[in-house]
Amino acid sequence: MRLPINGILLVGLLTLAVSASAQTPPAPSAITRTVIAATKLPTVTDVPLHFRAVAVTIPRGEKSSVAPGTGILYQLSGSTEILAGAETRMLRAAEGLFIAAGTTAALKAGNEEPSRFILFLLVPASDLDRPAAAAPAAVTELYRTVAPIPDLKPGSYDLNLTRVTFPGGMPSNPPHHRSGAALYYIVSGTGANTVEGKTAAREPGSLIYEPFGLVHQWGNPGNEPLTFVAFNINPEGVAAVVAGAPAKSQ
């Protein structure tokens, strides 16, 4: 069947429109951010502090406990019933809970499958080697900062764990830095992380440390969404992410 000339033109215009739409990158507003857990710390300068991250697996139906110091537990898979103080909470995948320093939390894995989670910790050097969880839990250290987190100032700080998703095809965001510091964990997808003009692919399971003053960018050149969680500390009342490089002190 032959289309009339005007039909051919219409089909061509629709094809061009679809093609142009497919090539249009997502807008920055398409990035989603969800705060998983958060608290405020009255001071972060009493002692030098480090980031540490450990992966924990508890066999299904088994019990364990954690007394990690200041941190946030992020559930990767399975479920965990947590008794911390007078509060009991059930965590499922992609949920989290803040655990205050000095708190011992009793844990019980769900009966369906093993409980797998990450503990993101903000601790002094003296606590870096503290056992993260009691047997029968299996613990694997994923990351620790070699030196204390730099440039922390007197005053109150926000501490949070935020899940961020970049849609597929998202160009790298403008250069920026952290007002405090952050530790990233790539949950799914592959991100493009640019530092000092060099771009590296960051795959699931990667951990990336961003201290104050590190100018960097993130993008997602792939087709699948990029999802990561950021364990972040920043001065209260100051944006966690600041454009460009830090202002030079006079």
PyRosetta script that sets phi, psi and omega in degrees:
from pyrosetta import init, pose_from_sequence

init()
pose = pose_from_sequence("MRLPINGILLVGLLTLAVSASAQTPPAPSAITRTVIAATKLPTVTDVPLHFRAVAVTIPRGEKSSVAPGTGILYQLSGSTEILAGAETRMLRAAEGLFIAAGTTAALKAGNEEPSRFILFLLVPASDLDRPAAAAPAAVTELYRTVAPIPDLKPGSYDLNLTRVTFPGGMPSNPPHHRSGAALYYIVSGTGANTVEGKTAAREPGSLIYEPFGLVHQWGNPGNEPLTFVAFNINPEGVAAVVAGAPAKSQ")
pose.set_psi(1, 131.0)
pose.set_omega(1, 179.9)
pose.set_phi(2, -96.2)
pose.set_psi(2, 130.4)
pose.set_omega(2, 176.8)
pose.set_phi(3, -81.1)
pose.set_psi(3, 146.1)
pose.set_omega(3, 171.5)
pose.set_phi(4, -64.9)
pose.set_psi(4, 161.0)
pose.set_omega(4, -176.0)
pose.set_phi(5, -54.6)
pose.set_psi(5, -43.4)
pose.set_omega(5, -178.1)
pose.set_phi(6, -67.0)
pose.set_psi(6, -30.1)
pose.set_omega(6, 176.2)
pose.set_phi(7, -68.3)
pose.set_psi(7, -41.2)
pose.set_omega(7, 177.9)
pose.set_phi(8, -62.5)
pose.set_psi(8, -43.1)
pose.set_omega(8, 179.2)
pose.set_phi(9, -61.9)
pose.set_psi(9, -41.0)
pose.set_omega(9, -179.2)
pose.set_phi(10, -64.2)
pose.set_psi(10, -44.7)
pose.set_omega(10, 178.4)
pose.set_phi(11, -60.8)
pose.set_psi(11, -42.7)
pose.set_omega(11, 179.5)
pose.set_phi(12, -61.8)
pose.set_psi(12, -42.9)
pose.set_omega(12, 179.5)
pose.set_phi(13, -65.2)
pose.set_psi(13, -40.4)
pose.set_omega(13, 178.1)
pose.set_phi(14, -64.0)
pose.set_psi(14, -40.1)
pose.set_omega(14, 178.1)
pose.set_phi(15, -62.0)
pose.set_psi(15, -44.1)
pose.set_omega(15, 178.4)
pose.set_phi(16, -63.3)
pose.set_psi(16, -40.4)
pose.set_omega(16, -179.2)
pose.set_phi(17, -64.4)
pose.set_psi(17, -43.7)
pose.set_omega(17, 178.8)
pose.set_phi(18, -64.1)
pose.set_psi(18, -43.4)
pose.set_omega(18, 179.7)
pose.set_phi(19, -61.1)
pose.set_psi(19, -44.2)
pose.set_omega(19, -179.9)
pose.set_phi(20, -64.5)
pose.set_psi(20, -39.2)
pose.set_omega(20, 179.5)
pose.set_phi(21, -63.9)
pose.set_psi(21, -40.8)
pose.set_omega(21, -178.6)
pose.set_phi(22, -65.6)
pose.set_psi(22, -27.3)
pose.set_omega(22, -177.7)
pose.set_phi(23, -89.8)
pose.set_psi(23, -7.4)
pose.set_omega(23, -179.6)
pose.set_phi(24, -78.4)
pose.set_psi(24, 119.4)
pose.set_omega(24, -178.6)
pose.set_phi(25, -68.9)
pose.set_psi(25, 154.8)
pose.set_omega(25, 178.4)
pose.set_phi(26, -62.1)
pose.set_psi(26, 149.8)
pose.set_omega(26, 175.9)
pose.set_phi(27, -76.0)
pose.set_psi(27, 154.1)
pose.set_omega(27, 177.6)
pose.set_phi(28, -53.9)
pose.set_psi(28, -28.7)
pose.set_omega(28, -179.8)
pose.set_phi(29, -66.7)
pose.set_psi(29, -13.2)
pose.set_omega(29, 179.2)
pose.set_phi(30, -76.4)
pose.set_psi(30, -13.2)
pose.set_omega(30, 176.5)
pose.set_phi(31, -72.2)
pose.set_psi(31, 131.1)
pose.set_omega(31, 179.4)
pose.set_phi(32, -108.1)
pose.set_psi(32, 142.1)
pose.set_omega(32, 179.3)
pose.set_phi(33, -132.4)
pose.set_psi(33, 129.6)
pose.set_omega(33, -179.9)
pose.set_phi(34, -131.0)
pose.set_psi(34, 121.7)
pose.set_omega(34, 177.5)
pose.set_phi(35, -77.0)
pose.set_psi(35, 120.5)
pose.set_omega(35, -177.6)
pose.set_phi(36, -85.0)
pose.set_psi(36, -42.6)
pose.set_omega(36, 178.8)
pose.set_phi(37, -158.7)
pose.set_psi(37, 150.6)
pose.set_omega(37, -175.9)
pose.set_phi(38, -156.8)
pose.set_psi(38, 155.7)
pose.set_omega(38, 173.6)
pose.set_phi(39, -156.4)
pose.set_psi(39, 175.3)
pose.set_omega(39, 175.1)
pose.set_phi(40, -118.7)
pose.set_psi(40, 137.8)
pose.set_omega(40, 178.8)
pose.set_phi(41, -110.2)
pose.set_psi(41, 124.1)
pose.set_omega(41, -176.6)
pose.set_phi(42, -65.9)
pose.set_psi(42, -27.1)
pose.set_omega(42, 177.9)
pose.set_phi(43, -155.0)
pose.set_psi(43, 149.9)
pose.set_omega(43, 176.5)
pose.set_phi(44, -131.4)
pose.set_psi(44, 17.1)
pose.set_omega(44, -174.9)
pose.set_phi(45, -118.5)
pose.set_psi(45, 7.1)
pose.set_omega(45, 178.4)
pose.set_phi(46, -64.4)
pose.set_psi(46, -41.2)
pose.set_omega(46, 175.6)
pose.set_phi(47, -139.6)
pose.set_psi(47, 153.6)
pose.set_omega(47, 174.9)
pose.set_phi(48, -60.4)
pose.set_psi(48, 140.8)
pose.set_omega(48, -175.0)
pose.set_phi(49, -118.2)
pose.set_psi(49, 149.7)
pose.set_omega(49, 178.6)
pose.set_phi(50, -122.9)
pose.set_psi(50, 155.8)
pose.set_omega(50, 164.7)
pose.set_phi(51, -90.6)
pose.set_psi(51, 142.9)
pose.set_omega(51, 172.0)
pose.set_phi(52, -144.1)
pose.set_psi(52, 144.7)
pose.set_omega(52, 175.9)
pose.set_phi(53, -135.2)
pose.set_psi(53, 132.6)
pose.set_omega(53, 177.9)
pose.set_phi(54, -131.4)
pose.set_psi(54, 144.0)
pose.set_omega(54, 174.7)
pose.set_phi(55, -97.6)
pose.set_psi(55, 135.6)
pose.set_omega(55, -177.1)
pose.set_phi(56, -128.1)
pose.set_psi(56, 135.7)
pose.set_omega(56, 174.0)
pose.set_phi(57, -126.2)
pose.set_psi(57, 126.7)
pose.set_omega(57, 176.6)
pose.set_phi(58, -113.0)
pose.set_psi(58, 125.5)
pose.set_omega(58, 178.6)
pose.set_phi(59, -56.1)
pose.set_psi(59, 149.0)
pose.set_omega(59, -176.1)
pose.set_phi(60, -57.0)
pose.set_psi(60, 135.6)
pose.set_omega(60, 178.6)
pose.set_phi(61, 77.2)
pose.set_psi(61, -4.2)
pose.set_omega(61, -176.9)
pose.set_phi(62, -91.1)
pose.set_psi(62, 161.9)
pose.set_omega(62, -179.4)
pose.set_phi(63, -110.9)
pose.set_psi(63, 150.5)
pose.set_omega(63, 176.0)
pose.set_phi(64, -152.3)
pose.set_psi(64, -171.8)
pose.set_omega(64, 175.5)
pose.set_phi(65, -153.9)
pose.set_psi(65, 156.0)
pose.set_omega(65, 175.5)
pose.set_phi(66, -134.1)
pose.set_psi(66, 143.8)
pose.set_omega(66, 172.6)
pose.set_phi(67, -141.4)
pose.set_psi(67, 68.0)
pose.set_omega(67, -164.0)
pose.set_phi(68, -84.2)
pose.set_psi(68, -10.4)
pose.set_omega(68, -165.2)
pose.set_phi(69, 92.8)
pose.set_psi(69, -169.5)
pose.set_omega(69, -178.0)
pose.set_phi(70, -63.0)
pose.set_psi(70, 123.4)
pose.set_omega(70, -179.4)
pose.set_phi(71, -171.2)
pose.set_psi(71, 176.1)
pose.set_omega(71, 178.1)
pose.set_phi(72, -130.7)
pose.set_psi(72, 129.7)
pose.set_omega(72, 177.4)
pose.set_phi(73, -93.1)
pose.set_psi(73, 128.9)
pose.set_omega(73, 179.1)
pose.set_phi(74, -119.5)
pose.set_psi(74, 119.2)
pose.set_omega(74, -177.1)
pose.set_phi(75, -79.3)
pose.set_psi(75, 123.1)
pose.set_omega(75, 178.5)
pose.set_phi(76, -89.7)
pose.set_psi(76, -46.4)
pose.set_omega(76, 179.6)
pose.set_phi(77, -156.2)
pose.set_psi(77, 165.2)
pose.set_omega(77, -174.1)
pose.set_phi(78, 70.0)
pose.set_psi(78, -159.9)
pose.set_omega(78, 179.1)
pose.set_phi(79, -143.2)
pose.set_psi(79, 155.8)
pose.set_omega(79, -180.0)
pose.set_phi(80, -138.4)
pose.set_psi(80, 125.9)
pose.set_omega(80, 170.9)
pose.set_phi(81, -88.3)
pose.set_psi(81, 125.1)
pose.set_omega(81, -174.1)
pose.set_phi(82, -120.5)
pose.set_psi(82, 126.0)
pose.set_omega(82, 172.9)
pose.set_phi(83, -110.4)
pose.set_psi(83, 110.2)
pose.set_omega(83, -179.6)
pose.set_phi(84, -126.9)
pose.set_psi(84, 111.1)
pose.set_omega(84, -174.6)
pose.set_phi(85, 67.5)
pose.set_psi(85, -127.2)
pose.set_omega(85, -179.8)
pose.set_phi(86, -97.4)
pose.set_psi(86, 3.3)
pose.set_omega(86, -174.6)
pose.set_phi(87, -105.8)
pose.set_psi(87, 132.6)
pose.set_omega(87, 173.1)
pose.set_phi(88, -114.4)
pose.set_psi(88, 133.6)
pose.set_omega(88, -179.0)
pose.set_phi(89, -143.2)
pose.set_psi(89, 143.3)
pose.set_omega(89, 174.7)
pose.set_phi(90, -101.2)
pose.set_psi(90, 120.7)
pose.set_omega(90, 177.8)
pose.set_phi(91, -102.0)
pose.set_psi(91, 135.1)
pose.set_omega(91, 174.0)
pose.set_phi(92, -118.7)
pose.set_psi(92, 173.5)
pose.set_omega(92, -174.3)
pose.set_phi(93, -49.8)
pose.set_psi(93, 135.3)
pose.set_omega(93, 178.4)
pose.set_phi(94, 76.1)
pose.set_psi(94, 12.1)
pose.set_omega(94, 174.4)
pose.set_phi(95, -108.9)
pose.set_psi(95, 161.3)
pose.set_omega(95, -177.5)
pose.set_phi(96, -148.0)
pose.set_psi(96, 168.8)
pose.set_omega(96, -177.8)
pose.set_phi(97, -149.2)
pose.set_psi(97, 133.1)
pose.set_omega(97, 174.4)
pose.set_phi(98, -77.7)
pose.set_psi(98, 135.9)
pose.set_omega(98, 176.0)
pose.set_phi(99, -122.6)
pose.set_psi(99, 119.5)
pose.set_omega(99, -175.7)
pose.set_phi(100, -78.1)
pose.set_psi(100, 153.1)
pose.set_omega(100, 175.1)
pose.set_phi(101, -57.9)
pose.set_psi(101, 139.8)
pose.set_omega(101, -179.4)
pose.set_phi(102, 87.4)
pose.set_psi(102, -2.7)
pose.set_omega(102, -179.8)
pose.set_phi(103, -98.6)
pose.set_psi(103, 131.1)
pose.set_omega(103, 170.4)
pose.set_phi(104, -101.7)
pose.set_psi(104, 121.7)
pose.set_omega(104, -178.1)
pose.set_phi(105, -105.3)
pose.set_psi(105, 128.6)
pose.set_omega(105, 175.5)
pose.set_phi(106, -87.9)
pose.set_psi(106, 133.2)
pose.set_omega(106, -174.5)
pose.set_phi(107, -121.8)
pose.set_psi(107, 145.4)
pose.set_omega(107, 172.5)
pose.set_phi(108, -140.0)
pose.set_psi(108, 122.7)
pose.set_omega(108, 179.4)
pose.set_phi(109, -73.1)
pose.set_psi(109, 148.6)
pose.set_omega(109, 175.5)
pose.set_phi(110, -64.3)
pose.set_psi(110, 164.0)
pose.set_omega(110, -176.5)
pose.set_phi(111, -84.7)
pose.set_psi(111, -12.6)
pose.set_omega(111, -174.6)
pose.set_phi(112, -77.9)
pose.set_psi(112, -40.9)
pose.set_omega(112, -176.6)
pose.set_phi(113, -159.2)
pose.set_psi(113, 165.5)
pose.set_omega(113, 177.7)
pose.set_phi(114, -59.0)
pose.set_psi(114, 150.5)
pose.set_omega(114, 175.2)
pose.set_phi(115, -90.6)
pose.set_psi(115, 126.3)
pose.set_omega(115, 178.2)
pose.set_phi(116, -122.7)
pose.set_psi(116, 126.6)
pose.set_omega(116, 178.9)
pose.set_phi(117, -149.3)
pose.set_psi(117, 167.0)
pose.set_omega(117, 175.2)
pose.set_phi(118, -115.7)
pose.set_psi(118, 136.5)
pose.set_omega(118, 170.4)
pose.set_phi(119, -101.1)
pose.set_psi(119, 117.4)
pose.set_omega(119, 173.7)
pose.set_phi(120, -97.3)
pose.set_psi(120, 123.0)
pose.set_omega(120, -170.4)
pose.set_phi(121, -122.4)
pose.set_psi(121, 144.8)
pose.set_omega(121, 173.0)
pose.set_phi(122, -122.1)
pose.set_psi(122, 102.2)
pose.set_omega(122, -168.3)
pose.set_phi(123, -140.1)
pose.set_psi(123, 156.0)
pose.set_omega(123, 172.0)
pose.set_phi(124, -71.8)
pose.set_psi(124, 165.6)
pose.set_omega(124, -177.9)
pose.set_phi(125, -58.3)
pose.set_psi(125, -32.1)
pose.set_omega(125, -178.7)
pose.set_phi(126, -65.1)
pose.set_psi(126, -18.7)
pose.set_omega(126, -178.9)
pose.set_phi(127, -104.9)
pose.set_psi(127, 2.5)
pose.set_omega(127, -176.2)
pose.set_phi(128, -64.5)
pose.set_psi(128, -29.2)
pose.set_omega(128, -178.2)
pose.set_phi(129, -102.2)
pose.set_psi(129, 10.1)
pose.set_omega(129, 177.9)
pose.set_phi(130, -66.0)
pose.set_psi(130, 135.3)
pose.set_omega(130, 176.9)
pose.set_phi(131, -56.3)
pose.set_psi(131, 132.4)
pose.set_omega(131, -174.7)
pose.set_phi(132, -82.2)
pose.set_psi(132, -30.5)
pose.set_omega(132, -178.0)
pose.set_phi(133, -154.8)
pose.set_psi(133, 148.9)
pose.set_omega(133, -178.0)
pose.set_phi(134, -84.2)
pose.set_psi(134, 154.3)
pose.set_omega(134, 175.0)
pose.set_phi(135, -57.5)
pose.set_psi(135, 147.0)
pose.set_omega(135, 12.4)
pose.set_phi(136, -90.6)
pose.set_psi(136, 17.6)
pose.set_omega(136, 179.3)
pose.set_phi(137, -65.3)
pose.set_psi(137, 141.4)
pose.set_omega(137, 173.2)
pose.set_phi(138, -99.0)
pose.set_psi(138, 128.2)
pose.set_omega(138, -174.0)
pose.set_phi(139, -119.9)
pose.set_psi(139, 132.3)
pose.set_omega(139, 175.9)
pose.set_phi(140, -127.4)
pose.set_psi(140, 122.5)
pose.set_omega(140, 176.5)
pose.set_phi(141, -74.7)
pose.set_psi(141, 130.7)
pose.set_omega(141, -178.9)
pose.set_phi(142, -99.6)
pose.set_psi(142, -36.5)
pose.set_omega(142, -173.8)
pose.set_phi(143, -164.8)
pose.set_psi(143, 147.9)
pose.set_omega(143, 166.2)
pose.set_phi(144, -150.7)
pose.set_psi(144, 144.0)
pose.set_omega(144, 176.8)
pose.set_phi(145, -73.9)
pose.set_psi(145, 136.3)
pose.set_omega(145, -179.9)
pose.set_phi(146, -70.2)
pose.set_psi(146, -43.0)
pose.set_omega(146, 179.6)
pose.set_phi(147, -111.1)
pose.set_psi(147, 159.0)
pose.set_omega(147, 176.5)
pose.set_phi(148, -59.9)
pose.set_psi(148, 154.8)
pose.set_omega(148, 176.8)
pose.set_phi(149, -61.8)
pose.set_psi(149, 124.5)
pose.set_omega(149, -174.5)
pose.set_phi(150, -83.6)
pose.set_psi(150, 161.5)
pose.set_omega(150, 168.1)
pose.set_phi(151, 62.7)
pose.set_psi(151, 27.8)
pose.set_omega(151, 171.8)
pose.set_phi(152, -77.8)
pose.set_psi(152, 139.3)
pose.set_omega(152, -173.2)
pose.set_phi(153, -111.1)
pose.set_psi(153, 159.8)
pose.set_omega(153, 173.9)
pose.set_phi(154, -60.1)
pose.set_psi(154, 147.9)
pose.set_omega(154, 177.9)
pose.set_phi(155, 117.2)
pose.set_psi(155, 177.3)
pose.set_omega(155, -176.2)
pose.set_phi(156, -76.7)
pose.set_psi(156, 145.1)
pose.set_omega(156, 178.6)
pose.set_phi(157, -127.3)
pose.set_psi(157, 149.8)
pose.set_omega(157, 169.9)
pose.set_phi(158, -90.9)
pose.set_psi(158, 135.6)
pose.set_omega(158, 174.0)
pose.set_phi(159, -122.9)
pose.set_psi(159, 126.2)
pose.set_omega(159, -178.9)
pose.set_phi(160, -150.7)
pose.set_psi(160, 163.4)
pose.set_omega(160, 170.3)
pose.set_phi(161, -119.7)
pose.set_psi(161, 120.3)
pose.set_omega(161, -175.3)
pose.set_phi(162, -122.4)
pose.set_psi(162, 132.3)
pose.set_omega(162, 175.5)
pose.set_phi(163, -93.0)
pose.set_psi(163, 130.2)
pose.set_omega(163, -176.4)
pose.set_phi(164, -124.5)
pose.set_psi(164, 135.0)
pose.set_omega(164, 176.9)
pose.set_phi(165, -125.7)
pose.set_psi(165, 124.3)
pose.set_omega(165, 171.9)
pose.set_phi(166, -99.2)
pose.set_psi(166, 127.0)
pose.set_omega(166, 174.9)
pose.set_phi(167, -66.6)
pose.set_psi(167, 162.6)
pose.set_omega(167, 177.1)
pose.set_phi(168, -59.7)
pose.set_psi(168, 144.7)
pose.set_omega(168, 178.1)
pose.set_phi(169, 77.9)
pose.set_psi(169, 13.7)
pose.set_omega(169, -179.3)
pose.set_phi(170, -77.5)
pose.set_psi(170, 120.7)
pose.set_omega(170, 177.2)
pose.set_phi(171, -65.1)
pose.set_psi(171, 161.3)
pose.set_omega(171, 177.7)
pose.set_phi(172, -61.0)
pose.set_psi(172, 137.8)
pose.set_omega(172, 178.4)
pose.set_phi(173, -74.2)
pose.set_psi(173, 167.1)
pose.set_omega(173, -178.6)
pose.set_phi(174, -63.0)
pose.set_psi(174, 155.4)
pose.set_omega(174, 178.1)
pose.set_phi(175, -56.9)
pose.set_psi(175, 139.7)
pose.set_omega(175, -177.8)
pose.set_phi(176, -156.4)
pose.set_psi(176, 172.8)
pose.set_omega(176, 177.1)
pose.set_phi(177, -142.7)
pose.set_psi(177, 167.7)
pose.set_omega(177, 178.6)
pose.set_phi(178, -90.1)
pose.set_psi(178, 140.9)
pose.set_omega(178, 175.0)
pose.set_phi(179, -77.0)
pose.set_psi(179, -18.1)
pose.set_omega(179, 175.1)
pose.set_phi(180, -126.1)
pose.set_psi(180, -97.0)
pose.set_omega(180, 176.5)
pose.set_phi(181, -167.4)
pose.set_psi(181, 163.8)
pose.set_omega(181, 178.9)
pose.set_phi(182, -151.9)
pose.set_psi(182, 153.1)
pose.set_omega(182, 172.8)
pose.set_phi(183, -124.4)
pose.set_psi(183, 119.9)
pose.set_omega(183, -177.1)
pose.set_phi(184, -97.4)
pose.set_psi(184, 147.2)
pose.set_omega(184, 170.3)
pose.set_phi(185, -130.6)
pose.set_psi(185, 122.4)
pose.set_omega(185, -179.3)
pose.set_phi(186, -80.6)
pose.set_psi(186, 117.8)
pose.set_omega(186, -178.7)
pose.set_phi(187, -85.0)
pose.set_psi(187, -47.5)
pose.set_omega(187, -179.1)
pose.set_phi(188, -156.0)
pose.set_psi(188, 157.6)
pose.set_omega(188, -176.6)
pose.set_phi(189, 82.0)
pose.set_psi(189, 176.4)
pose.set_omega(189, 179.1)
pose.set_phi(190, -127.2)
pose.set_psi(190, 120.4)
pose.set_omega(190, -177.9)
pose.set_phi(191, -96.7)
pose.set_psi(191, 157.9)
pose.set_omega(191, 173.9)
pose.set_phi(192, -105.6)
pose.set_psi(192, 113.2)
pose.set_omega(192, -176.7)
pose.set_phi(193, -111.1)
pose.set_psi(193, 117.4)
pose.set_omega(193, -176.3)
pose.set_phi(194, -108.9)
pose.set_psi(194, 124.9)
pose.set_omega(194, 177.0)
pose.set_phi(195, -136.0)
pose.set_psi(195, 126.1)
pose.set_omega(195, 179.4)
pose.set_phi(196, 53.8)
pose.set_psi(196, 41.3)
pose.set_omega(196, 175.4)
pose.set_phi(197, 79.8)
pose.set_psi(197, -1.8)
pose.set_omega(197, -179.7)
pose.set_phi(198, -109.1)
pose.set_psi(198, 129.5)
pose.set_omega(198, -178.1)
pose.set_phi(199, -106.6)
pose.set_psi(199, 130.7)
pose.set_omega(199, 179.2)
pose.set_phi(200, -123.1)
pose.set_psi(200, 144.2)
pose.set_omega(200, 175.8)
pose.set_phi(201, -80.8)
pose.set_psi(201, 130.9)
pose.set_omega(201, 179.7)
pose.set_phi(202, -115.2)
pose.set_psi(202, 112.5)
pose.set_omega(202, -173.0)
pose.set_phi(203, -96.9)
pose.set_psi(203, 169.3)
pose.set_omega(203, 178.9)
pose.set_phi(204, -53.7)
pose.set_psi(204, 136.8)
pose.set_omega(204, -177.5)
pose.set_phi(205, 92.9)
pose.set_psi(205, -10.7)
pose.set_omega(205, 178.9)
pose.set_phi(206, -70.8)
pose.set_psi(206, 144.8)
pose.set_omega(206, 172.3)
pose.set_phi(207, -119.4)
pose.set_psi(207, 133.0)
pose.set_omega(207, -175.8)
pose.set_phi(208, -129.5)
pose.set_psi(208, 125.9)
pose.set_omega(208, -178.9)
pose.set_phi(209, -98.7)
pose.set_psi(209, 130.2)
pose.set_omega(209, 179.0)
pose.set_phi(210, -123.1)
pose.set_psi(210, 92.4)
pose.set_omega(210, 175.7)
pose.set_phi(211, -76.9)
pose.set_psi(211, 168.7)
pose.set_omega(211, 175.7)
pose.set_phi(212, -55.9)
pose.set_psi(212, 138.7)
pose.set_omega(212, 175.3)
pose.set_phi(213, 90.7)
pose.set_psi(213, -11.0)
pose.set_omega(213, 177.9)
pose.set_phi(214, -78.9)
pose.set_psi(214, 110.2)
pose.set_omega(214, 179.0)
pose.set_phi(215, -85.0)
pose.set_psi(215, 127.4)
pose.set_omega(215, -172.4)
pose.set_phi(216, -153.0)
pose.set_psi(216, 174.2)
pose.set_omega(216, 177.1)
pose.set_phi(217, -143.0)
pose.set_psi(217, 155.3)
pose.set_omega(217, 175.0)
pose.set_phi(218, -130.8)
pose.set_psi(218, 140.1)
pose.set_omega(218, 174.4)
pose.set_phi(219, -148.3)
pose.set_psi(219, 174.1)
pose.set_omega(219, 178.6)
pose.set_phi(220, -137.0)
pose.set_psi(220, 90.3)
pose.set_omega(220, -178.4)
pose.set_phi(221, -76.4)
pose.set_psi(221, -11.1)
pose.set_omega(221, -177.7)
pose.set_phi(222, -78.8)
pose.set_psi(222, 177.1)
pose.set_omega(222, -179.7)
pose.set_phi(223, -86.7)
pose.set_psi(223, -25.9)
pose.set_omega(223, -177.9)
pose.set_phi(224, -88.8)
pose.set_psi(224, 151.3)
pose.set_omega(224, 176.4)
pose.set_phi(225, -60.2)
pose.set_psi(225, 147.8)
pose.set_omega(225, 173.6)
pose.set_phi(226, -105.2)
pose.set_psi(226, 122.5)
pose.set_omega(226, 178.9)
pose.set_phi(227, -124.3)
pose.set_psi(227, 130.2)
pose.set_omega(227, 175.9)
pose.set_phi(228, -140.0)
pose.set_psi(228, 161.4)
pose.set_omega(228, 171.8)
pose.set_phi(229, -113.7)
pose.set_psi(229, 141.8)
pose.set_omega(229, -178.8)
pose.set_phi(230, -117.9)
pose.set_psi(230, 118.1)
pose.set_omega(230, 173.3)
pose.set_phi(231, -88.1)
pose.set_psi(231, 107.2)
pose.set_omega(231, -163.9)
pose.set_phi(232, -122.9)
pose.set_psi(232, 141.9)
pose.set_omega(232, 172.5)
pose.set_phi(233, -130.2)
pose.set_psi(233, 130.1)
pose.set_omega(233, 179.6)
pose.set_phi(234, -149.1)
pose.set_psi(234, 152.8)
pose.set_omega(234, 179.3)
pose.set_phi(235, -58.7)
pose.set_psi(235, 138.2)
pose.set_omega(235, 178.5)
pose.set_phi(236, -59.9)
pose.set_psi(236, 132.5)
pose.set_omega(236, 179.9)
pose.set_phi(237, 85.7)
pose.set_psi(237, -1.3)
pose.set_omega(237, 179.0)
pose.set_phi(238, -115.6)
pose.set_psi(238, 136.3)
pose.set_omega(238, 179.6)
pose.set_phi(239, -58.7)
pose.set_psi(239, 141.0)
pose.set_omega(239, 179.5)
pose.set_phi(240, -66.2)
pose.set_psi(240, -35.6)
pose.set_omega(240, -178.2)
pose.set_phi(241, -115.3)
pose.set_psi(241, 128.5)
pose.set_omega(241, -177.4)
pose.set_phi(242, -122.4)
pose.set_psi(242, 135.2)
pose.set_omega(242, -178.0)
pose.set_phi(243, -65.1)
pose.set_psi(243, 145.8)
pose.set_omega(243, 174.2)
pose.set_phi(244, 69.6)
pose.set_psi(244, -156.7)
pose.set_omega(244, -179.8)
pose.set_phi(245, -96.4)
pose.set_psi(245, 157.1)
pose.set_omega(245, 178.3)
pose.set_phi(246, -62.2)
pose.set_psi(246, 147.0)
pose.set_omega(246, 175.9)
pose.set_phi(247, -65.8)
pose.set_psi(247, 137.9)
pose.set_omega(247, 179.6)
pose.set_phi(248, -75.4)
pose.set_psi(248, 134.4)
pose.set_omega(248, 178.5)
pose.set_phi(249, -69.6)
pose.set_psi(249, 144.5)
pose.set_omega(249, -177.5)
pose.set_phi(250, -80.8)
pose.dump_pdb("model.pdb")
